Amino acid sequence: MQISEFQSIVGSNGILVGEDVSSRSERIWTDETVQASAIVRPRDTQELSEVLRLCHERDQPIVVHGGLTGLVDGAQTKRSDIVVSTELMNEIESIDPIARTMTVQAGVKLQQIQELAESNRLLFPLDLGARGSCSIGGNIATNAGGNRVIRYGMTRDMVLGLEVVLADGTIVSSMNDMIKNNAGYDLKHMFIGTEGSLGVITRAVLRLRELPLTDEAVFMSVDEFSMLPKILKHMDQKLGGTLTSFEVMWNDYYSHVCGNGEAHQPPLPTTHPYYVLIEAWGGDSRNDHARMEAAVESVYEAKLISDAAIAQNSVQRNAFWAIRDNVEKCMTIKPTFVFDVSLRIGDMEDYVVEVNRRLTEQFGTYRIFTFGHLGDGNLHFAINTGTDPAHQHPVERCVYEPLRAINGSISAEHGIGLEKKEYLDISRNEIEVGLMRTLKKSLDPKGILNPGKIFEFNG
Amino acid sequence: MQISEFQSIVGSNGILVGEDVSSRSERIWTDETVQASAIVRPRDTQELSEVLRLCHERDQPIVVHGGLTGLVDGAQTKRSDIVVSTELMNEIESIDPIARTMTVQAGVKLQQIQELAESNRLLFPLDLGARGSCSIGGNIATNAGGNRVIRYGMTRDMVLGLEVVLADGTIVSSMNDMIKNNAGYDLKHMFIGTEGSLGVITRAVLRLRELPLTDEAVFMSVDEFSMLPKILKHMDQKLGGTLTSFEVMWNDYYSHVCGNGEAHQPPLPTTHPYYVLIEAWGGDSRNDHARMEAAVESVYEAKLISDAAIAQNSVQRNAFWAIRDNVEKCMTIKPTFVFDVSLRIGDMEDYVVEVNRRLTEQFGTYRIFTFGHLGDGNLHFAINTGTDPAHQHPVERCVYEPLRAINGSISAEHGIGLEKKEYLDISRNEIEVGLMRTLKKSLDPKGILNPGKIFEFNG
């Protein structure tokens, strides 16, 4: 189809072609650039609807672009695709501090939402490293996770209402702003986490929480894996509703990030097999620090941890988090392959051993850095086997194949996109994928929305 | 079709006909009995699948029966229907105290789940009055709410994985047991809260929480509605993650339930316009009571409440809850019409005035009892306008019509069923209902599952 056909909808400023397209990076952490023939930038839902209606008529495949911070090639394009970008739909429409909701357009950056909430003494709990560049539309389309899932859930749990444009241009406005609404099907769940394959998210009503008044963090060293789920249970119970994060680093990660000569001062010696970073947010400025101290004391007396450092102020707390967040320190050798898997905590110790066994068998020497949101059963690896990018697939097989027997997930929070598509059968059976296709067929029969992502679909 | 055809699937013990059917009550709080021609009782998912396959072949409509505690006629049957009951699929299959999950069959009673969790020092947070008779399959199919939604969410938020049988007998086993799993579409949301219209829930993986160590409750009197959202915010912040319930009773409810000569001792004088019951569950036995006292003191100092009684022990706490739970005291005159609506807290004061204005205009004298889960924006009414059952529709219109202008919901937690079907357009636009029909058509093209419920569908 002719790109000029979009001009009557979005105006000439709304269309990018040529170098304006090909100079754009396809996603973070890559040198690949956008391949699509054009980027169309609607200014509002109505324009976006008209763009989709036209694409639908012409069987024109489209890929929606938000902040491009996804890690599974979910926004990758081909020459035959058109990009629909939400970058001009970037207004926060309203905030209601009494109802504790915010209404936003899809292109708004996560950090803007966090900041506006905070300036109203409220919290939008979603947080991830890409906060400054990711868009809320992308967060919703991929059901983003992050560091606070154990307390506040995934993005899905923070969305009350959605406005979505279907493949044929139909605008579904389901902008519920209530916590409870059982009036018929809760349609938003069709679009949250389905990676732009069933509709294009244009606006959302977000649920906000009260801003915590206290913030306590502790760093612990642990000598046996079997202690970790016990520590989680112990601290979760003692901290009674305030536990916000439960992060674990294996020694391979911790000693690499805070070893000799590294920027980070290790809060505890680098000789232990496991390290836990716990954070709790509360409302009792007088007693919450003492409560954390008592909880740590009791977990120590129960002989579940070998040592602990409790942050005495925000500088120390930030230093703890800087260690956990310095994943890029594990990615200095190229290519480093990064993983995001999910499994029962009871299977985790054996699973990590098995991944390492397979890597050893296949590559002999390699580097692996192991860490994750253990409170959610979510494990990350950064793996380097040398400089050969062709190692990607064999490494992926070492990580993903052992998940099959233990019903683990190849994607805890990153999604499937293109990168994990060939492994989807490890985590989903044929009937589940069949049902996904049934839904795709009913909402996007021509398969124009984010074609080829998650699973094969031929209309 | 011949009932005997089911015999080869479920055995003769698996089929009820005649008086065994017609003597069953259709739901709680009614004299109506089951009209269906037979009740088929599969013993497992395989049998249920074969029953559905047969029904699908013969265009035989079916209605699934769980504990029959729904309040919107969602389980009502006609003579031409067959009931598929989950009553023989009533086993708790396993509990994993480390992963904090439980795997159950659809027919298990909620209370059994609560008790097994508790005996493992864990909590299944869903709780409602019908706990002893409602089935978890029904709780999931209707996305049940209850008293602890503000802390733990609706049933949807407590389900990790589901097994479902589709209309044609296909078994979709999506028994995820992880908190995070973004490997493709999260299919369970298609079946949670869709009232048995898209598939039959047969098994589920439930998420459990740590059992709280402390339980604090306070009863407050409030002199102006505008204070209520401020009290909610204040207490939610001060109680930092431990707030479990925020219930409000209007004077019409409170003074009726604890007025002169009533069974309940009023914790506070019956002269105030509003009463709040707050509960908080924590993990710090030493300090949680003091924290509640400090929070109450500060909300009093902020002049948001006029008086407060803090429970000093479980006897007092139970007495507070007995007042809130004595809804049946408001239902002694027949018929009493009970409502479950949802709206922004900021709209609530005017809305309640408007409902009363319409009732006065229409009926002159009437009794109304007003209460609800205000922390979730969920309001209940029990309304009596005399003894004429024909008043039901006019009363419904007084309650539902004012919701249209303020985008409220005609169903916060009860669902739509048959009872609210004619009002669905108040809370859902045509395009939303159209999308519901699209999904129905793709999963149950013949319309054999719970026909006629929620919206009209003619296959």
HADDOCK unambig.tbl for C-alpha pairs under 7 A between the chains (distance, minus, plus):
assign (segid A and resid 98 and name CA) (segid B and resid 229 and name CA) 6.51 0.50 0.50
assign (segid A and resid 99 and name CA) (segid B and resid 344 and name CA) 6.27 0.50 0.50
assign (segid A and resid 99 and name CA) (segid B and resid 345 and name CA) 6.36 0.50 0.50
assign (segid A and resid 99 and name CA) (segid B and resid 346 and name CA) 6.95 0.50 0.50
assign (segid A and resid 172 and name CA) (segid B and resid 431 and name CA) 6.08 0.50 0.50
assign (segid A and resid 172 and name CA) (segid B and resid 432 and name CA) 6.27 0.50 0.50
assign (segid A and resid 174 and name CA) (segid B and resid 432 and name CA) 6.94 0.50 0.50
assign (segid A and resid 178 and name CA) (segid B and resid 342 and name CA) 6.96 0.50 0.50
assign (segid A and resid 178 and name CA) (segid B and resid 343 and name CA) 6.44 0.50 0.50
assign (segid A and resid 178 and name CA) (segid B and resid 344 and name CA) 6.60 0.50 0.50
assign (segid A and resid 178 and name CA) (segid B and resid 377 and name CA) 6.76 0.50 0.50
assign (segid A and resid 179 and name CA) (segid B and resid 376 and name CA) 5.59 0.50 0.50
assign (segid A and resid 179 and name CA) (segid B and resid 377 and name CA) 6.94 0.50 0.50
assign (segid A and resid 180 and name CA) (segid B and resid 342 and name CA) 6.60 0.50 0.50
assign (segid A and resid 180 and name CA) (segid B and resid 376 and name CA) 6.49 0.50 0.50
assign (segid A and resid 180 and name CA) (segid B and resid 378 and name CA) 6.96 0.50 0.50
assign (segid A and resid 180 and name CA) (segid B and resid 412 and name CA) 4.90 0.50 0.50
assign (segid A and resid 180 and name CA) (segid B and resid 413 and name CA) 6.48 0.50 0.50
assign (segid A and resid 181 and name CA) (segid B and resid 342 and name CA) 6.69 0.50 0.50
assign (segid A and resid 181 and name CA) (segid B and resid 409 and name CA) 6.02 0.50 0.50
assign (segid A and resid 181 and name CA) (segid B and resid 411 and name CA) 5.99 0.50 0.50
assign (segid A and resid 181 and name CA) (segid B and resid 412 and name CA) 4.42 0.50 0.50
assign (segid A and resid 181 and name CA) (segid B and resid 413 and name CA) 6.53 0.50 0.50
assign (segid A and resid 182 and name CA) (segid B and resid 193 and name CA) 6.88 0.50 0.50
assign (segid A and resid 182 and name CA) (segid B and resid 411 and name CA) 5.29 0.50 0.50
assign (segid A and resid 182 and name CA) (segid B and resid 412 and name CA) 5.24 0.50 0.50
assign (segid A and resid 182 and name CA) (segid B and resid 413 and name CA) 5.36 0.50 0.50
assign (segid A and resid 182 and name CA) (segid B and resid 414 and name CA) 6.76 0.50 0.50
assign (segid A and resid 182 and name CA) (segid B and resid 415 and name CA) 4.99 0.50 0.50
assign (segid A and resid 183 and name CA) (segid B and resid 409 and name CA) 6.50 0.50 0.50
assign (segid A and resid 183 and name CA) (segid B and resid 410 and name CA) 6.48 0.50 0.50
assign (segid A and resid 183 and name CA) (segid B and resid 411 and name CA) 5.12 0.50 0.50
assign (segid A and resid 183 and name CA) (segid B and resid 415 and name CA) 5.77 0.50 0.50
assign (segid A and resid 183 and name CA) (segid B and resid 416 and name CA) 5.86 0.50 0.50
assign (segid A and resid 183 and name CA) (segid B and resid 424 and name CA) 6.82 0.50 0.50
assign (segid A and resid 183 and name CA) (segid B and resid 427 and name CA) 6.82 0.50 0.50
assign (segid A and resid 184 and name CA) (segid B and resid 194 and name CA) 6.60 0.50 0.50
assign (segid A and resid 184 and name CA) (segid B and resid 415 and name CA) 6.83 0.50 0.50
assign (segid A and resid 184 and name CA) (segid B and resid 416 and name CA) 6.36 0.50 0.50
assign (segid A and resid 184 and name CA) (segid B and resid 454 and name CA) 6.27 0.50 0.50
assign (segid A and resid 185 and name CA) (segid B and resid 193 and name CA) 6.50 0.50 0.50
assign (segid A and resid 185 and name CA) (segid B and resid 194 and name CA) 5.41 0.50 0.50
assign (segid A and resid 185 and name CA) (segid B and resid 436 and name CA) 6.51 0.50 0.50
assign (segid A and resid 189 and name CA) (segid B and resid 189 and name CA) 6.26 0.50 0.50
assign (segid A and resid 193 and name CA) (segid B and resid 182 and name CA) 6.88 0.50 0.50
assign (segid A and resid 193 and name CA) (segid B and resid 185 and name CA) 6.49 0.50 0.50
assign (segid A and resid 194 and name CA) (segid B and resid 184 and name CA) 6.60 0.50 0.50
assign (segid A and resid 194 and name CA) (segid B and resid 185 and name CA) 5.41 0.50 0.50
assign (segid A and resid 210 and name CA) (segid B and resid 233 and name CA) 7.00 0.50 0.50
assign (segid A and resid 210 and name CA) (segid B and resid 236 and name CA) 6.91 0.50 0.50
assign (segid A and resid 210 and name CA) (segid B and resid 237 and name CA) 5.70 0.50 0.50
assign (segid A and resid 212 and name CA) (segid B and resid 237 and name CA) 6.55 0.50 0.50
assign (segid A and resid 212 and name CA) (segid B and resid 240 and name CA) 6.55 0.50 0.50
assign (segid A and resid 229 and name CA) (segid B and resid 98 and name CA) 6.50 0.50 0.50
assign (segid A and resid 233 and name CA) (segid B and resid 210 and name CA) 7.00 0.50 0.50
assign (segid A and resid 236 and name CA) (segid B and resid 210 and name CA) 6.91 0.50 0.50
assign (segid A and resid 237 and name CA) (segid B and resid 210 and name CA) 5.68 0.50 0.50
assign (segid A and resid 237 and name CA) (segid B and resid 212 and name CA) 6.55 0.50 0.50
assign (segid A and resid 237 and name CA) (segid B and resid 283 and name CA) 5.51 0.50 0.50
assign (segid A and resid 238 and name CA) (segid B and resid 283 and name CA) 4.37 0.50 0.50
assign (segid A and resid 238 and name CA) (segid B and resid 284 and name CA) 6.03 0.50 0.50
assign (segid A and resid 239 and name CA) (segid B and resid 283 and name CA) 5.57 0.50 0.50
assign (segid A and resid 240 and name CA) (segid B and resid 212 and name CA) 6.55 0.50 0.50
assign (segid A and resid 240 and name CA) (segid B and resid 242 and name CA) 6.53 0.50 0.50
assign (segid A and resid 240 and name CA) (segid B and resid 282 and name CA) 4.28 0.50 0.50
assign (segid A and resid 240 and name CA) (segid B and resid 283 and name CA) 4.14 0.50 0.50
assign (segid A and resid 241 and name CA) (segid B and resid 241 and name CA) 4.73 0.50 0.50
assign (segid A and resid 241 and name CA) (segid B and resid 242 and name CA) 5.08 0.50 0.50
assign (segid A and resid 241 and name CA) (segid B and resid 282 and name CA) 6.49 0.50 0.50
assign (segid A and resid 242 and name CA) (segid B and resid 240 and name CA) 6.53 0.50 0.50
assign (segid A and resid 242 and name CA) (segid B and resid 241 and name CA) 5.08 0.50 0.50
assign (segid A and resid 282 and name CA) (segid B and resid 240 and name CA) 4.27 0.50 0.50
assign (segid A and resid 282 and name CA) (segid B and resid 241 and name CA) 6.48 0.50 0.50
assign (segid A and resid 283 and name CA) (segid B and resid 237 and name CA) 5.50 0.50 0.50
assign (segid A and resid 283 and name CA) (segid B and resid 238 and name CA) 4.37 0.50 0.50
assign (segid A and resid 283 and name CA) (segid B and resid 239 and name CA) 5.57 0.50 0.50
assign (segid A and resid 283 and name CA) (segid B and resid 240 and name CA) 4.14 0.50 0.50
assign (segid A and resid 284 and name CA) (segid B and resid 238 and name CA) 6.01 0.50 0.50
assign (segid A and resid 342 and name CA) (segid B and resid 178 and name CA) 6.98 0.50 0.50
assign (segid A and resid 342 and name CA) (segid B and resid 180 and name CA) 6.60 0.50 0.50
assign (segid A and resid 342 and name CA) (segid B and resid 181 and name CA) 6.70 0.50 0.50
assign (segid A and resid 343 and name CA) (segid B and resid 178 and name CA) 6.44 0.50 0.50
assign (segid A and resid 344 and name CA) (segid B and resid 99 and name CA) 6.24 0.50 0.50
assign (segid A and resid 344 and name CA) (segid B and resid 178 and name CA) 6.59 0.50 0.50
assign (segid A and resid 345 and name CA) (segid B and resid 99 and name CA) 6.37 0.50 0.50
assign (segid A and resid 346 and name CA) (segid B and resid 99 and name CA) 6.97 0.50 0.50
assign (segid A and resid 376 and name CA) (segid B and resid 179 and name CA) 5.62 0.50 0.50
assign (segid A and resid 376 and name CA) (segid B and resid 180 and name CA) 6.50 0.50 0.50
assign (segid A and resid 377 and name CA) (segid B and resid 178 and name CA) 6.79 0.50 0.50
assign (segid A and resid 377 and name CA) (segid B and resid 179 and name CA) 6.96 0.50 0.50
assign (segid A and resid 378 and name CA) (segid B and resid 180 and name CA) 6.97 0.50 0.50
assign (segid A and resid 409 and name CA) (segid B and resid 181 and name CA) 6.04 0.50 0.50
assign (segid A and resid 409 and name CA) (segid B and resid 183 and name CA) 6.51 0.50 0.50
assign (segid A and resid 410 and name CA) (segid B and resid 183 and name CA) 6.47 0.50 0.50
assign (segid A and resid 411 and name CA) (segid B and resid 181 and name CA) 6.00 0.50 0.50
assign (segid A and resid 411 and name CA) (segid B and resid 182 and name CA) 5.28 0.50 0.50
assign (segid A and resid 411 and name CA) (segid B and resid 183 and name CA) 5.11 0.50 0.50
assign (segid A and resid 412 and name CA) (segid B and resid 180 and name CA) 4.90 0.50 0.50
assign (segid A and resid 412 and name CA) (segid B and resid 181 and name CA) 4.44 0.50 0.50
assign (segid A and resid 412 and name CA) (segid B and resid 182 and name CA) 5.24 0.50 0.50
assign (segid A and resid 413 and name CA) (segid B and resid 180 and name CA) 6.48 0.50 0.50
assign (segid A and resid 413 and name CA) (segid B and resid 181 and name CA) 6.53 0.50 0.50
assign (segid A and resid 413 and name CA) (segid B and resid 182 and name CA) 5.34 0.50 0.50
assign (segid A and resid 414 and name CA) (segid B and resid 182 and name CA) 6.76 0.50 0.50
assign (segid A and resid 415 and name CA) (segid B and resid 182 and name CA) 4.99 0.50 0.50
assign (segid A and resid 415 and name CA) (segid B and resid 183 and name CA) 5.76 0.50 0.50
assign (segid A and resid 415 and name CA) (segid B and resid 184 and name CA) 6.81 0.50 0.50
assign (segid A and resid 416 and name CA) (segid B and resid 183 and name CA) 5.85 0.50 0.50
assign (segid A and resid 416 and name CA) (segid B and resid 184 and name CA) 6.34 0.50 0.50
assign (segid A and resid 424 and name CA) (segid B and resid 183 and name CA) 6.83 0.50 0.50
assign (segid A and resid 427 and name CA) (segid B and resid 183 and name CA) 6.82 0.50 0.50
assign (segid A and resid 431 and name CA) (segid B and resid 172 and name CA) 6.08 0.50 0.50
assign (segid A and resid 432 and name CA) (segid B and resid 172 and name CA) 6.26 0.50 0.50
assign (segid A and resid 432 and name CA) (segid B and resid 174 and name CA) 6.95 0.50 0.50
assign (segid A and resid 436 and name CA) (segid B and resid 185 and name CA) 6.52 0.50 0.50
assign (segid A and resid 438 and name CA) (segid B and resid 442 and name CA) 6.83 0.50 0.50
assign (segid A and resid 442 and name CA) (segid B and resid 438 and name CA) 6.84 0.50 0.50
assign (segid A and resid 442 and name CA) (segid B and resid 442 and name CA) 6.23 0.50 0.50
assign (segid A and resid 454 and name CA) (segid B and resid 184 and name CA) 6.26 0.50 0.50
